Amino acid sequence: MAIPFTANAPEVSSVCDHNLPLIPLEVLYAVINWQREIAKKHKCESHTSLFLTKDGWVAEPFHQENDESSMTIKVDYFDDRNIKRYEELIGASINGCHATIHNHVNSAAGQSSVDVEDEKQLMGPHITIGKLNQAEIDFHGRFSIMIDGKHHFIPMRVSDIIALPLPFRYTEAQLEATEKMILNGVGQIGYPEEWKGKFHIKTGTAAPVTPGKQTAAPANNTQGSVVTRGITAKDIGSRPLNATEIDITKAPWSILKDLDCSSYAIFRADLVKNKSKYEKLLIAAECEHGVSTNAIWIALCNVKNIAGIPLDSTVQAA
């Protein structure tokens, strides 16, 4: 099968065939400034999505809500405020590439168990920012990828994901020192005006933060983290569904196999778009096997690979 991405790291490049460009530094600056203001004001986490399109990386903080001083963050892509923009961006993304950046406020950067569940459904690079309100912020990077129907996380440095200045990319020591120097200078750049009002206190009352100096259109170019990002509790903790349990020649699988399985986000978007065709069949499959929507997506990926069916193969809904 064709693996949709390649990152600037040998572990990923060896198994991938699509060149993934680095995220521009100014985009990261804008994201950090937006999240840092929220962390300082509310002492809680926030989250930003990034989509790789033919025009480059597009950063988008979807509407999200949180409790004051809480280490939980919820971003529901299928919320009425988000779904139109989400479908636009996931539709424009190359191979469904959906990267994320979120923070652990004052805790160290890392990947929590819930981060793992969320990110294995979003193919692309993911960054956690730690110690966001402190003098020296830190980072944890990884790459989420499906290889022959099986999910993998590839550890990555922030320099494998973000475009750092080339003169400093010579030695590990220089690179590490430069990362700290550059990324701790984020207070010099603001973020887009349209990002205001995307963060809400959980009661539903908007708590917008005031933007700093605007960037030049940046959107175009282990502890305590619980980030659901549009994945319901039903999607987490399910037993695996073995491909041998599926017969794609019989209902409901003969219909469900027509779903676009390129990534979990695209799979979910296809379900929403063609709700009348798939919803009852999906519920029947979940009830019959006692599994989650995510387990069904993974099983369909495996079945399509075994049968030689492209993951993005679809049949137009009637």
Buried (B, 14 or more C-beta within 10 A) or exposed (E): BEBBBBBBBEBBBEBBEBEBEBBBBBBBBBBBBBBBBBBEBBBBBBBBBBBBBEEBBBBBBBBBBBBEEBBBBBBBBBBEEBBEBBBEBBEEBBBBBBBBBBBBBBBEBBBBEBBBBBBBBBBBBBBBBBBBEEEEBBBBBBBBBBBEBEBBBBEBBBBBBBBBEEEBEEEEEEBBEBBBEBBBEBEEBBBBEEBBEBBBBBEEEEBBBEBBEEBEEBBEBBEBBBBBBBBEEEBBEBEEBEBEBBEBEEEBBEBBBBBBBBBBBBBBBBBBBBEEBBEEBBEEBBEEBEBBBBBBBBBBBBBBBBEEBEBBEBEEEE
